[in-house]
């Protein structure tokens, strides 16, 4: 009997060992997934099912199930669709399937089913189809209740909305006020063509006013015509204010002069004066004319209006009016930028004890302003690294999060858009502890940008190793050597430009780790390196992108005589803009940076400079003080 029990045990162990040997590894599962996809696309269903069965619990199996269902859309498998949507409720694959299914139902004219499967959608076209479905199924009154919201938009709506707008108008829901309200929204969005189109629904007199508005919008230098518009109209004053705002974008002082004359002549309502003058003030912040300073400083300041406070501060800096800086900032809530400039103002007005105290307090911060303050009072930088505090329970929980597992697998397959979408769904609503755990899971998977962005949501700033990865170290050191650059500068630019997201693309077309414009990359490759111009796709390769981006940094550094502030600003905004920002006199670097007119570049330069300090620490090299890196900004060349 003992021999029989031993024999059975050996058989069981053998079977278990065989099962483990035949169970596919993660790499094998990834290949099986691709094979299954290919088989499904080719219509080799039996082969597909064989691959899918071998995948087991691989996280991306639901993507195969989704594609399988889409192939059967024409047969309208309502029960199967409903089952899938319920099974994967709250995931991007379910939402995507629902969207495609709704489009299929709309094409087929199955409006009752459309209502059954409809959930609130962000896509305006599907919203309009929802209204159409309500109308077609005898719920017109309920449908028309949604149309006003869809109508009141400054953008041109999809053609799928035309029918419901026409039906709504036919039912006399569209009034003159609603037409004007949408024209106003269109003009605020620079959509003057839509405004002119909408004016066709108005009376001849109203159409003339819309024509005037669009002409002045496109050519605000015609502002002198405004004085002739003495006949009243409900939108006359608004047209005048709009024109002044447009003019202020190019000629703020001329706009101020016209505004003050028009205000005296027409007696505008306070509700129009306040936002118009605030807008004018923002446009005047860098003007050297004393009238700009006087106008801006007399504007009323709401307690929460940080943007107007910034404009007042910048105007005071332009005019070197340090007493005004003190008056502006002594009573505002504590914030690093206000602390720094108040301390500088104390320094410039001879209040040395107050300045020292303020600088010492700010020097404890690990930031651009904190580093500047530490340099002034000769204190060490705050560069201590502390690991993200995460419990093993939270870490295990996020490793087992199916959405995160799908996201990481999609990232491994370089399906970056789908990966980010899965990640966003999976982490939405997580508490800080779970978000921090998720960031560590992303970092472990080599997904640096997602780790950085996820941890940032929790406002935990002390994990320097996670927030400032040393990825592509060999490529960066090689580029630094080739182009005589500080490696920390290259690292800082990559960290600010893309956070190490290799497939990064900006809305203006910049590509890759160092966010190179394809035209810039071609110019640098051909003109500076005597290389063949790269294709845009090649800029997504780390080696190509880092090499060309570093070469461009070197070019800018030489152009600006090694001034790292100007070169960094030029990398972001372009050297033509930087040249325009140079003044008639030399300026301290901190003042010039604060006066950068592009909000993005203003933030960019400060971030890159502070990141250079942190990357010195991360790389284990001597930390160069910020004050040793930046130098005074020269005046513009004659």
GUTI-519803 format. One line per field, with one value per residue (C-alpha): residue number from 1; x, y, z. Coordinates in steps of 0.001 Angstrom, whole numbers. Layout:
N
n = (NUM ...)
x = (X ...)
y = (Y ...)
z = (Z ...)
//
This chain:
638
n = (1 2 3 4 5 6 7 8 9 10 11 12 13 14 15 16 17 18 19 20 21 22 23 24 25 26 27 28 29 30 31 32 33 34 35 36 37 38 39 40 41 42 43 44 45 46 47 48 49 50 51 52 53 54 55 56 57 58 59 60 61 62 63 64 65 66 67 68 69 70 71 72 73 74 75 76 77 78 79 80 81 82 83 84 85 86 87 88 89 90 91 92 93 94 95 96 97 98 99 100 101 102 103 104 105 106 107 108 109 110 111 112 113 114 115 116 117 118 119 120 121 122 123 124 125 126 127 128 129 130 131 132 133 134 135 136 137 138 139 140 141 142 143 144 145 146 147 148 149 150 151 152 153 154 155 156 157 158 159 160 161 162 163 164 165 166 167 168 169 170 171 172 173 174 175 176 177 178 179 180 181 182 183 184 185 186 187 188 189 190 191 192 193 194 195 196 197 198 199 200 201 202 203 204 205 206 207 208 209 210 211 212 213 214 215 216 217 218 219 220 221 222 223 224 225 226 227 228 229 230 231 232 233 234 235 236 237 238 239 240 241 242 243 244 245 246 247 248 249 250 251 252 253 254 255 256 257 258 259 260 261 262 263 264 265 266 267 268 269 270 271 272 273 274 275 276 277 278 279 280 281 282 283 284 285 286 287 288 289 290 291 292 293 294 295 296 297 298 299 300 301 302 303 304 305 306 307 308 309 310 311 312 313 314 315 316 317 318 319 320 321 322 323 324 325 326 327 328 329 330 331 332 333 334 335 336 337 338 339 340 341 342 343 344 345 346 347 348 349 350 351 352 353 354 355 356 357 358 359 360 361 362 363 364 365 366 367 368 369 370 371 372 373 374 375 376 377 378 379 380 381 382 383 384 385 386 387 388 389 390 391 392 393 394 395 396 397 398 399 400 401 402 403 404 405 406 407 408 409 410 411 412 413 414 415 416 417 418 419 420 421 422 423 424 425 426 427 428 429 430 431 432 433 434 435 436 437 438 439 440 441 442 443 444 445 446 447 448 449 450 451 452 453 454 455 456 457 458 459 460 461 462 463 464 465 466 467 468 469 470 471 472 473 474 475 476 477 478 479 480 481 482 483 484 485 486 487 488 489 490 491 492 493 494 495 496 497 498 499 500 501 502 503 504 505 506 507 508 509 510 511 512 513 514 515 516 517 518 519 520 521 522 523 524 525 526 527 528 529 530 531 532 533 534 535 536 537 538 539 540 541 542 543 544 545 546 547 548 549 550 551 552 553 554 555 556 557 558 559 560 561 562 563 564 565 566 567 568 569 570 571 572 573 574 575 576 577 578 579 580 581 582 583 584 585 586 587 588 589 590 591 592 593 594 595 596 597 598 599 600 601 602 603 604 605 606 607 608 609 610 611 612 613 614 615 616 617 618 619 620 621 622 623 624 625 626 627 628 629 630 631 632 633 634 635 636 637 638)
x = (0 2844 4414 1125 833 4409 3754 672 2592 5339 2747 1164 4555 5371 2102 2632 6165 4926 2223 4790 7093 4358 2917 4066 6396 5412 7503 5853 2421 3240 4156 1075 -1071 406 -48 -3674 -4325 -2813 -4842 -8069 -7356 -6717 -9947 -8172 -10599 -9606 -5946 -6957 -8937 -6012 -3660 -6220 -6714 -2974 -2874 -4680 -5103 -2831 -4001 -4701 -7115 -10061 -8656 -8950 -12520 -13340 -11930 -13812 -17084 -16388 -16073 -19685 -21187 -23122 -25050 -26013 -25158 -26954 -26759 -23048 -22364 -24351 -22538 -19116 -20030 -21184 -18146 -15658 -17665 -15502 -12656 -11523 -12144 -15812 -16176 -14509 -16747 -19824 -18797 -18261 -21496 -23447 -22021 -23109 -26632 -26870 -25783 -28428 -31087 -31730 -32656 -34457 -31373 -29246 -31117 -30773 -26975 -26386 -24532 -23380 -20722 -18087 -18270 -20655 -21601 -22869 -24705 -26533 -27351 -28777 -31105 -32019 -32788 -35112 -36932 -37207 -38627 -41406 -39550 -39073 -39790 -37123 -34735 -35244 -34363 -30739 -30339 -29751 -26647 -25321 -26108 -24297 -20754 -18234 -16968 -18571 -20506 -20376 -22688 -24599 -26024 -27400 -30644 -31526 -30633 -32938 -35793 -35271 -35328 -38457 -40170 -39346 -36879 -34101 -34358 -32389 -30713 -29514 -28098 -26203 -25049 -23452 -21932 -20338 -18926 -17594 -15824 -14209 -12821 -11555 -14146 -15265 -16354 -18931 -20120 -20688 -22485 -24794 -25550 -27587 -30330 -30499 -32127 -30224 -29355 -28008 -26023 -24325 -23183 -21804 -19949 -18433 -17439 -15685 -13862 -12610 -11668 -9490 -8116 -8129 -5970 -9272 -10259 -10628 -13885 -15408 -15987 -18533 -20786 -23051 -26303 -27245 -27215 -27272 -23811 -22183 -20239 -19123 -17850 -15831 -14323 -13521 -11720 -9663 -8599 -7559 -5593 -3818 -2248 -77 -214 -1180 -400 -2487 -5282 -5108 -5379 -8424 -10064 -9815 -11342 -14132 -14942 -15280 -17486 -19824 -19956 -19652 -21205 -18929 -19516 -17770 -15103 -13617 -12732 -11625 -9254 -7898 -7133 -5478 -3400 -2065 -1011 785 2883 6201 5729 8335 6030 5086 1425 1398 2823 365 -2667 -1717 -946 -4289 -6375 -8347 -6899 -9135 -7664 -7524 -6340 -2769 -2450 -3119 -809 1900 1335 1622 4839 6342 5489 7176 10263 10344 10359 12726 10155 11169 9055 5997 7063 7175 3739 2296 3662 3845 220 -330 -523 2814 3961 7529 7482 6030 8443 11438 10534 9540 12944 14644 12647 13669 17258 16991 15321 17959 15852 18641 17419 13988 15605 17916 15068 12894 15731 16666 13098 12813 16223 14673 12731 13993 13045 14256 13402 14660 18036 18360 17574 20046 22782 22100 22391 25058 23026 23250 20592 17803 18511 17684 16129 13423 11830 8106 6464 4369 3123 3547 -245 -769 2011 560 -2901 -1751 322 -2896 -4946 -6157 -6260 -2666 -1642 -3259 -1596 1860 1422 243 3290 5508 3923 4681 982 1518 -1813 -3827 -1444 -1919 -5674 -5776 -3565 -5772 -8883 -7189 -5838 -8797 -10148 -7274 -6246 -2721 -1281 -2519 -1360 2089 2114 1007 3868 6334 4740 5195 8806 9520 8169 10503 7605 9345 7021 3951 5738 6653 3178 1381 3558 3114 -650 69 2295 5072 8268 11054 11561 14298 15285 11828 11127 14522 15518 18978 17621 19681 22807 25254 23596 23473 27096 28211 26241 27588 31134 30528 28993 30848 27744 26953 25164 22892 21654 20689 19018 17131 15869 14662 12990 11150 10372 9066 9688 11446 8360 9957 6854 6090 4527 3434 451 2839 4610 7694 8808 10612 12588 13976 10879 12594 10696 11325 12429 14956 16241 16751 18539 20871 21594 22440 23931 25776 26542 26732 24347 21361 18159 16252 12678 10165 9822 13566 13219 11341 14564 16393 19867 18865 16780 19361 22179 20326 18763 22179 23693 20963 21654 25320 24393 22247 24934 27445 24925 24409 28071 27493 24590 22621 19495 19199 20087 17475 14825 15803 15420 11811 10629 13070 15994 13968 11667 14592 16255 13032 12951 16389 16091 17942 19969 21589 19338 19961 19099 16359 14594 14837 13463 10541 9719 9627 6271 5477 4005 5292 8855 8829 7994 10300 13472 12904 12271 15332 17624 16363 16445 20118 20893 18960 20619 24046 23020 21507 24594 26866 28859 29658 26519 27028 25313 22579 24220 27372 25367 23349 24819 23468 21379 23068 21251 20052 22604 22213)
y = (0 2371 1649 2511 5838 6721 5807 8068 10933 10666 10770 13920 15622 14672 16147 19319 19693 19142 21820 24300 23485 24030 27205 30091 32751 36437 36970 33963 35308 38639 36881 34660 37777 39252 35926 35743 39288 38533 35350 37157 39967 37363 35547 32331 31802 28283 29330 32471 30457 28091 30999 32693 29523 29245 32850 31920 34962 37262 40841 41801 38956 41425 43350 40189 39673 43251 42820 39537 41298 44140 41610 40591 44106 43599 40741 43091 40771 42901 40344 39759 43495 44090 41244 42611 46149 44847 42583 45367 48291 51294 50354 52015 48869 48906 52616 52249 49319 51281 54235 52068 50221 53483 54589 51283 51640 55211 54161 51437 53824 51614 54563 52596 50435 53577 54874 51522 51554 55304 56693 60335 60987 63714 63528 66228 64207 61328 63794 65131 61591 60961 63946 62652 59237 60843 62754 59672 57555 59948 61793 65078 67317 65551 65801 69526 70201 69234 71372 74777 73485 72072 75294 77602 76797 79006 76151 74864 71771 68481 68133 65463 68329 70261 68279 68719 72435 72853 70998 73000 76263 75168 74700 78404 77640 79702 83355 86462 86438 82864 83684 86669 84630 82074 84817 86240 82822 82383 85746 84956 81774 83679 81874 84930 82853 81063 84451 85670 82451 82778 86399 85159 84326 87966 91138 93365 95848 93118 91682 95057 95030 91501 92573 95524 93231 90682 93403 95036 91633 90932 94479 96042 98932 100279 101056 104767 103820 103015 106700 106871 104138 106477 104667 102285 98516 95790 94590 97906 98382 94769 95122 98154 96349 93310 95513 97193 93801 92659 95872 95500 92228 94202 97820 97950 101643 102647 100411 102110 105552 104564 102846 105849 108114 105658 105143 108888 109266 106277 105705 101912 99759 98690 95036 95735 98120 95803 92780 94990 97046 93934 92487 95746 95710 92237 93381 96420 94549 94797 98309 100861 103861 105428 105520 101717 101520 104099 102462 98967 99847 101660 98660 97078 93724 90876 88729 85638 87304 85999 86764 90483 90543 89014 91738 94463 92851 92626 96230 97287 95239 96829 100246 99178 100426 98265 100214 99290 95625 95795 97410 94787 91707 92394 91412 88634 84930 83163 81681 81076 83600 86331 85452 85721 89055 90544 89524 91029 94230 94398 93940 96700 99136 98669 96575 94023 92256 91637 90474 88031 86534 86079 84559 82129 80910 80411 78692 75573 74929 72636 74877 77613 80382 78309 77766 81477 82384 79807 81315 84807 83743 81076 78115 74516 73298 71033 67928 65060 62022 60081 57017 57137 55700 52785 49759 46284 45873 48931 47823 44334 45797 47919 45124 43089 45980 44556 47977 48683 45226 45958 49375 47955 45251 47786 49890 46834 46454 50165 50951 54094 55857 52820 52275 55803 55552 52295 53829 56899 54761 52421 55173 57540 58019 56282 57750 59087 55918 53797 56376 56332 52548 52735 55111 52552 49828 52031 52769 49078 48469 51125 53484 56590 59332 57615 57076 60776 62064 59654 60512 64227 63833 63039 66117 63922 65631 63961 60810 62266 58907 58281 61883 62369 59088 58523 56896 56913 57686 56405 58376 61572 61349 60670 63653 65875 64907 65353 68820 70093 70340 69764 66382 67790 70374 67673 65648 68717 69564 65987 65911 69163 68511 64952 63467 60663 59852 58599 58951 62498 64782 68355 70177 72207 69126 68774 65150 62797 63007 66501 67668 68639 70334 68287 71430 72258 68672 68735 72081 70934 67584 69072 72424 71632 67905 67389 64436 63306 64993 62630 61566 62510 58866 58697 61504 59049 57048 58005 58069 60303 62645 63136 63671 66289 67963 68267 69642 72296 73182 73591 75854 78065 78160 79453 81923 83430 83318 80542 82297 79276 81295 82697 79364 77529 80126 79898 76110 76490 79694 80038 82465 85066 85536 85647 88358 90395 90068 91619 95166 98439 97805 94833 93055 90668 87123 86666 89869 88965 85464 86895 89188 86457 87138 83546 81753 78399 79668 81480 78206 76201 78175 78089 74332 73510 75583 73927 70448 70958 71311 68157 66184 67194 65525 62490 61959 62076 65060 68302 70415 73687 76610 78242 81634 80186 78968 82048 85357 88818 89228 91571 94379 93925 94504 97712)
z = (0 851 -2562 -4318 -2462 -3362 -7003 -7157 -5543 -8153 -10937 -9451 -9118 -12682 -13959 -11926 -13257 -16811 -16367 -15135 -18024 -20620 -19048 -21274 -19913 -20031 -23168 -24784 -23817 -25451 -28687 -28471 -28117 -31298 -33101 -31966 -33155 -36533 -36901 -35988 -38476 -41177 -40379 -39290 -36449 -35355 -35165 -33279 -30736 -30218 -29495 -27259 -25201 -24587 -23368 -20165 -17907 -19927 -19179 -22821 -23596 -23246 -26232 -28310 -27098 -28071 -31573 -31922 -31119 -33546 -36354 -35636 -35533 -38765 -37188 -34307 -31384 -28768 -25974 -26480 -26615 -23430 -21661 -22650 -21541 -18179 -17706 -18416 -17107 -16232 -18572 -21812 -23842 -22789 -23524 -26910 -27831 -26726 -28887 -31959 -31295 -31021 -34371 -35893 -34492 -35795 -39281 -39262 -37911 -34874 -32655 -29962 -29438 -29542 -26502 -24739 -25059 -24739 -21735 -21430 -24088 -24448 -28247 -29519 -32589 -30457 -28211 -31251 -32369 -28904 -29365 -32818 -31313 -28770 -31513 -33748 -30914 -29965 -27180 -29037 -26058 -24025 -26956 -27593 -23947 -24778 -27902 -26298 -24537 -27804 -29654 -27233 -28327 -30074 -32229 -35393 -34427 -36410 -39403 -37470 -35375 -38357 -38487 -34836 -34970 -37975 -36263 -33067 -35016 -36897 -33550 -32783 -29969 -31603 -30573 -31530 -28116 -28600 -32034 -30609 -27625 -29941 -32111 -28963 -28045 -31583 -31525 -28185 -29793 -32855 -34972 -36938 -39941 -37787 -36485 -40048 -40954 -37957 -38821 -41808 -39329 -38111 -39395 -41888 -39115 -36858 -39775 -40265 -36650 -36984 -40152 -38260 -35409 -37625 -39589 -36390 -34993 -38012 -38281 -34791 -36054 -37419 -33804 -34649 -36422 -33048 -32260 -35120 -33706 -31765 -32533 -29712 -30135 -27464 -28535 -29466 -26245 -26229 -29809 -28713 -25719 -27885 -30425 -27719 -26368 -29842 -30422 -27079 -28249 -30697 -29532 -25854 -25347 -28361 -27070 -23656 -25248 -27328 -24364 -22089 -24754 -25572 -21896 -21425 -24513 -24143 -20388 -20348 -17644 -14784 -15699 -19015 -17693 -15048 -17258 -20157 -18016 -16341 -19782 -20830 -17671 -18436 -21908 -20444 -17861 -19776 -21199 -20138 -20657 -17276 -18361 -18410 -14887 -13524 -15151 -14029 -10431 -9998 -11099 -8238 -7191 -6044 -3285 -5488 -8712 -8873 -12578 -12116 -9092 -11297 -13901 -11255 -9966 -13444 -14206 -10966 -11941 -15409 -13766 -10942 -8466 -5503 -3024 -5075 -4962 -1161 -1034 -3403 -1695 2036 2611 53 1010 1291 -2013 -3172 -6007 -3777 -936 -3237 -4791 -1458 -94 -3174 -2703 957 -217 -2829 -431 2273 4656 5091 8228 6703 3464 5275 7274 4184 2121 4912 5191 1424 1204 2760 -435 -3190 -6114 -8426 -5960 -3042 -4728 -5573 -1965 -621 -2793 -1460 2204 1494 2764 1477 -919 301 -1824 517 -1155 689 -863 -1528 1616 357 2259 787 923 -1298 -3634 -4042 -4537 -7473 -8979 -9027 -10441 -13775 -15420 -14431 -15652 -19020 -19172 -18493 -21123 -23693 -22852 -23352 -26816 -27454 -27811 -25855 -26401 -25338 -22428 -21098 -21497 -19517 -16851 -16494 -16111 -13634 -11390 -11497 -8003 -6213 -2862 -2434 -921 -3814 -6375 -4846 -5023 -8663 -9443 -8060 -10204 -13285 -12385 -11879 -15395 -16823 -17526 -16209 -17432 -15999 -12684 -12568 -13451 -11127 -8139 -8883 -8357 -4715 -4213 -2819 -3976 -1976 -4059 -6253 -7703 -9115 -10139 -11816 -13451 -14925 -18050 -21296 -19263 -21902 -24714 -22669 -21531 -25088 -26420 -23638 -24593 -28324 -27965 -24869 -22712 -19064 -18905 -16212 -18715 -21224 -18481 -17246 -20731 -21307 -17888 -18600 -22259 -22112 -18651 -20595 -22644 -25845 -28042 -26855 -29458 -28760 -30236 -32424 -33786 -31556 -31305 -28928 -25711 -26331 -28217 -31441 -34219 -37394 -39256 -36514 -36491 -40261 -40105 -37311 -38987 -42374 -41434 -38224 -38337 -42099 -41781 -43798 -42641 -40340 -40976 -38296 -37276 -36586 -34030 -31827 -31481 -28296 -29852 -32775 -30648 -27892 -30379 -32443 -29392 -27733 -30940 -30986 -27345 -28262 -31182 -28941 -26261 -28805 -30216 -26757 -25657 -23147 -21422 -20266 -19443 -22963 -24570 -22494 -23298 -26962 -26952 -25821 -27497 -30391 -30649 -32574 -29574 -27154 -29244 -29088 -25305 -24823 -23539 -23885 -20737 -19034 -16529 -13617 -14737 -12135 -13239 -16931 -16310 -14344 -17276 -19945 -21649 -22659 -19661 -20876 -21392 -18052 -16298 -18569 -17835 -14085 -14180 -16292 -14075 -10905 -12490 -13394 -9696 -8852 -11648 -10368 -7123 -8856 -10998 -7973 -9237 -7482 -7247 -9119 -7428 -9465 -9081 -10690 -13679 -14531 -15586 -16280 -19416 -21905 -23657 -27204 -29919 -31879)
//
